[in-house]
């Protein structure tokens, strides 16, 4: 079956958990988290849960492990850079059953077209944990918009459909 045929079948509801990883953001200042939720709503997908956690291995792991059963996708933003406190990718990657290498590769390629060589500093990564899709993207509004609009939203229903059928 072609990808186009798969995408056509992939029309079930998608429930997401949005996790912002930050030592400084609050619900009032989390513009990237709000942007993710707004873009999900525009795409007729649901935000089933939302939280802000500190840049800390245990806090991030705990938040991922507490995801409600009905959630199909976990969308993390923040903590994907190279500072000492950026631990999102190092925390999430060992939890992944399968890595979706193309997400990080395409994200950095598209970022390069917008910001140049600084794109190589992004450790954006995606994969699966059980039957849940997981995406880790940078925390800047521009990076979130790029990842969501160009990569995640066009494929999320298809990915969820694929994970449900296995």
Phi, psi and omega in degrees: 000138182286160177301321179299317179294320177298314181298324179296323180283340187276072183236022179276166179297147176237127181246127186240150168250128178257124179236120174262126179257113184195143174273348188239339185282149174237174177302326181288328184257001183276075181292327180290318176299316178296322178297315178303312182296321178294318179293324175298315180298315177302325182272008179061042172241158187256143167265107182276334181203154181213140176205161173240129178234156178289158174288081185210130183309307185296319180295318180293313179300317180299318180295320179293317181291339181266011181295131179302149184303324184287350181289132179260337185215141177246121183246106180259142173227138180102155176074025182252011181267205186247010177285164181303324183278349181281094185240009184301307184295316180296334178277318185281318186308315180294342179277343185288135172281320178222140176260140177260080187304325182300330180298307180297319180298312180293322179300313180294323177298311180295321177298319179303321180295334181265318188240359179081208189296342177298343179300333181292347178281349181279133176254027181313136183213155176213164178175205180229148169235108187062234180257024179248134173278143181229129178232128175247116181235158177302164184269354180288148180302318180296319180292320178297313180300316179298308182299315184291310186286321186269333188238305189287303185298321179296339185242349190300314179298321178296315180298313180298318178299316179299316181292327179288331186273352181271000000 
